[in-house]
Amino acid sequence: MKTGNLRRVAAIILQIAWLSTAGAADLSGSPFDEERAKQEKIYQTDEEKMLENYVIDRSLENYAGALASGFEGTLAALGPNDRWLDVGAGKGFAILDYYTSNYDYRHPEGREKRGSKAQSVAISIEDRRTFLWHKTSAMLATTKMKYLFGKGLQEYALEDLGKYQLISDVIGGFSYSANLSLFMEKVLELLELNGSFFTVLQDVNSQDGGNKPFYPGASFLTEISKADGSEVKVCSWLKSISCVEVACEFKTGWRPPIETFRIRKTCNAVSVPALSPVHFNAGTPPERRYRVGN
């Protein structure tokens, strides 16, 4: 996660870039639709023109530093018949790092159980695969690595993706999805019983409430409220989901600071409290506001 320009400046740049290419027909929808259109243009940005804080090349070491403390052990414990899904994988560097001999050298625990390692699936809105991805994939068994692109996680059917013991997301769909409750429903549908979802949010009001918005004069990037306007912390909302065990951890060493979440699926009768999107402002990540309830 790199430090970007102030969000207000970034928003102005995004708006100018979008308006310079948008036709009159693109302006006819609601403001929410217009922001979604801007967001789609961000996803399709050429790498040479990419905004500083839209990162597509995070390594597995970056993942370990960003995600909750149990991530490394959970990944290291996966066997060849287990499955790992990485949402918002970008160039897939984290998955590529996992299949190197250096990974086994640095994670001797569970090496015998891992064997040829778990199966992995990378999901990205855009195709960011490199020569290294294709080369590594060709060297492994045909079922070992898979890269899917072109649509968001919620658009895939369960039969297309299957089930997973581990799902990771480092500033991917959990940070970018316009409908957070639908995203969580899909994640928990894809998790095996006792499987874990590791994710993170930038610039969010932490569970202990000891932090302020990172950018002066701005709000938090992701906010949830009740009908009466009172705040619901993201961590509290996650804990209100049935059949999950949630751990939240605030990390101040990041700019902006982050809160990490580990969500373990404890039973199959999952029910995710609905969130109604009430605000969406395109960005990297976007500003999002939700209200509890339909």
PESUL-V397592 format. One record per residue. N is the residue number from 0. RES is the residue in one letter. NEAR is the number of other C-alpha atoms within 10 Angstrom. Layout:
BEGIN
n=N res=RES near=NEAR
n=N res=RES near=NEAR
END
This chain:
BEGIN
n=0 res=M near=19
n=1 res=K near=11
n=2 res=T near=10
n=3 res=G near=15
n=4 res=N near=13
n=5 res=L near=12
n=6 res=R near=19
n=7 res=R near=14
n=8 res=V near=11
n=9 res=A near=18
n=10 res=A near=17
n=11 res=I near=11
n=12 res=I near=12
n=13 res=L near=20
n=14 res=Q near=15
n=15 res=I near=11
n=16 res=A near=14
n=17 res=W near=18
n=18 res=L near=13
n=19 res=S near=9
n=20 res=T near=10
n=21 res=A near=12
n=22 res=G near=10
n=23 res=A near=8
n=24 res=A near=7
n=25 res=D near=12
n=26 res=L near=13
n=27 res=S near=10
n=28 res=G near=11
n=29 res=S near=9
n=30 res=P near=13
n=31 res=F near=16
n=32 res=D near=14
n=33 res=E near=18
n=34 res=E near=20
n=35 res=R near=17
n=36 res=A near=17
n=37 res=K near=20
n=38 res=Q near=21
n=39 res=E near=14
n=40 res=K near=16
n=41 res=I near=20
n=42 res=Y near=14
n=43 res=Q near=12
n=44 res=T near=13
n=45 res=D near=10
n=46 res=E near=11
n=47 res=E near=6
n=48 res=K near=8
n=49 res=M near=14
n=50 res=L near=18
n=51 res=E near=13
n=52 res=N near=15
n=53 res=Y near=19
n=54 res=V near=19
n=55 res=I near=19
n=56 res=D near=14
n=57 res=R near=16
n=58 res=S near=18
n=59 res=L near=18
n=60 res=E near=13
n=61 res=N near=14
n=62 res=Y near=18
n=63 res=A near=16
n=64 res=G near=14
n=65 res=A near=23
n=66 res=L near=24
n=67 res=A near=21
n=68 res=S near=15
n=69 res=G near=12
n=70 res=F near=21
n=71 res=E near=16
n=72 res=G near=13
n=73 res=T near=14
n=74 res=L near=22
n=75 res=A near=20
n=76 res=A near=17
n=77 res=L near=21
n=78 res=G near=18
n=79 res=P near=13
n=80 res=N near=13
n=81 res=D near=17
n=82 res=R near=23
n=83 res=W near=23
n=84 res=L near=27
n=85 res=D near=23
n=86 res=V near=25
n=87 res=G near=26
n=88 res=A near=33
n=89 res=G near=24
n=90 res=K near=24
n=91 res=G near=26
n=92 res=F near=21
n=93 res=A near=20
n=94 res=I near=22
n=95 res=L near=18
n=96 res=D near=14
n=97 res=Y near=19
n=98 res=Y near=19
n=99 res=T near=11
n=100 res=S near=10
n=101 res=N near=10
n=102 res=Y near=15
n=103 res=D near=18
n=104 res=Y near=10
n=105 res=R near=8
n=106 res=H near=15
n=107 res=P near=10
n=108 res=E near=13
n=109 res=G near=15
n=110 res=R near=17
n=111 res=E near=12
n=112 res=K near=13
n=113 res=R near=18
n=114 res=G near=13
n=115 res=S near=15
n=116 res=K near=22
n=117 res=A near=21
n=118 res=Q near=21
n=119 res=S near=22
n=120 res=V near=21
n=121 res=A near=22
n=122 res=I near=25
n=123 res=S near=25
n=124 res=I near=20
n=125 res=E near=19
n=126 res=D near=15
n=127 res=R near=16
n=128 res=R near=16
n=129 res=T near=11
n=130 res=F near=8
n=131 res=L near=13
n=132 res=W near=18
n=133 res=H near=12
n=134 res=K near=10
n=135 res=T near=14
n=136 res=S near=18
n=137 res=A near=12
n=138 res=M near=9
n=139 res=L near=12
n=140 res=A near=11
n=141 res=T near=10
n=142 res=T near=10
n=143 res=K near=19
n=144 res=M near=22
n=145 res=K near=15
n=146 res=Y near=21
n=147 res=L near=18
n=148 res=F near=17
n=149 res=G near=11
n=150 res=K near=12
n=151 res=G near=19
n=152 res=L near=23
n=153 res=Q near=16
n=154 res=E near=10
n=155 res=Y near=13
n=156 res=A near=12
n=157 res=L near=12
n=158 res=E near=8
n=159 res=D near=7
n=160 res=L near=13
n=161 res=G near=14
n=162 res=K near=21
n=163 res=Y near=23
n=164 res=Q near=23
n=165 res=L near=24
n=166 res=I near=25
n=167 res=S near=25
n=168 res=D near=21
n=169 res=V near=25
n=170 res=I near=22
n=171 res=G near=24
n=172 res=G near=24
n=173 res=F near=23
n=174 res=S near=22
n=175 res=Y near=23
n=176 res=S near=19
n=177 res=A near=24
n=178 res=N near=20
n=179 res=L near=21
n=180 res=S near=23
n=181 res=L near=16
n=182 res=F near=20
n=183 res=M near=22
n=184 res=E near=17
n=185 res=K near=16
n=186 res=V near=21
n=187 res=L near=25
n=188 res=E near=18
n=189 res=L near=22
n=190 res=L near=23
n=191 res=E near=19
n=192 res=L near=18
n=193 res=N near=17
n=194 res=G near=20
n=195 res=S near=27
n=196 res=F near=25
n=197 res=F near=24
n=198 res=T near=26
n=199 res=V near=23
n=200 res=L near=27
n=201 res=Q near=24
n=202 res=D near=22
n=203 res=V near=25
n=204 res=N near=27
n=205 res=S near=22
n=206 res=Q near=16
n=207 res=D near=11
n=208 res=G near=10
n=209 res=G near=8
n=210 res=N near=14
n=211 res=K near=15
n=212 res=P near=16
n=213 res=F near=18
n=214 res=Y near=15
n=215 res=P near=10
n=216 res=G near=7
n=217 res=A near=12
n=218 res=S near=15
n=219 res=F near=16
n=220 res=L near=24
n=221 res=T near=23
n=222 res=E near=19
n=223 res=I near=22
n=224 res=S near=19
n=225 res=K near=13
n=226 res=A near=9
n=227 res=D near=7
n=228 res=G near=10
n=229 res=S near=10
n=230 res=E near=14
n=231 res=V near=17
n=232 res=K near=19
n=233 res=V near=21
n=234 res=C near=20
n=235 res=S near=14
n=236 res=W near=17
n=237 res=L near=21
n=238 res=K near=17
n=239 res=S near=15
n=240 res=I near=19
n=241 res=S near=16
n=242 res=C near=20
n=243 res=V near=25
n=244 res=E near=17
n=245 res=V near=18
n=246 res=A near=15
n=247 res=C near=21
n=248 res=E near=18
n=249 res=F near=23
n=250 res=K near=18
n=251 res=T near=11
n=252 res=G near=9
n=253 res=W near=16
n=254 res=R near=14
n=255 res=P near=18
n=256 res=P near=20
n=257 res=I near=22
n=258 res=E near=24
n=259 res=T near=21
n=260 res=F near=22
n=261 res=R near=23
n=262 res=I near=22
n=263 res=R near=22
n=264 res=K near=23
n=265 res=T near=16
n=266 res=C near=13
n=267 res=N near=15
n=268 res=A near=9
n=269 res=V near=15
n=270 res=S near=15
n=271 res=V near=20
n=272 res=P near=18
n=273 res=A near=18
n=274 res=L near=20
n=275 res=S near=18
n=276 res=P near=19
n=277 res=V near=13
n=278 res=H near=17
n=279 res=F near=24
n=280 res=N near=20
n=281 res=A near=24
n=282 res=G near=23
n=283 res=T near=23
n=284 res=P near=23
n=285 res=P near=21
n=286 res=E near=19
n=287 res=R near=23
n=288 res=R near=21
n=289 res=Y near=22
n=290 res=R near=21
n=291 res=V near=18
n=292 res=G near=12
n=293 res=N near=8
END
